[in-house]
Amino acid sequence: QVELVESGGGLVQPGGSLRLSCAASGSIFSINALCWYRQAPGKQRELVAAITSGGRTNYASSVRGRFTISADNAKNTVYLQMNSLKPEDTGVYYCNALLSVLAGKRNYWGKGTQVTVSS
């Protein structure tokens, strides 16, 4: 069984910072890619940032320059450093991982962590 557990969400004022973490556990052979998605109320889930096993990163245009995705492969953990937060960054943030497991490559989701940016 593979599990992704997010942490680090909360309430922050505009202009503030938060750091999200997502730890993958279970029988994992390797990590192919790690992503962060978010879903605001009434909106579709959208990709925020992604990082490949080779360290290549990609960001949504709305967060580029403010958010940084990084990974610690030894800990099977991905981070999202969020700076200069705006009210429109509010939403549930989900960790997503493409992992190589016994059955092959599989896609996994965490349960999400709430981020609220408000004064």
Secondary structure, DSSP 8 states (H G I E B T S, - for coil): --EEEEE--EEE-TT--EEEEEEEESS-SEEEEEEEEEE-TTS--EEEEEEETT--EEE-TTTBTTEEEEEEGGGTEEEEEE-S--GGG-EEEEEEEEEEETTEEEEEE---EEEEE--
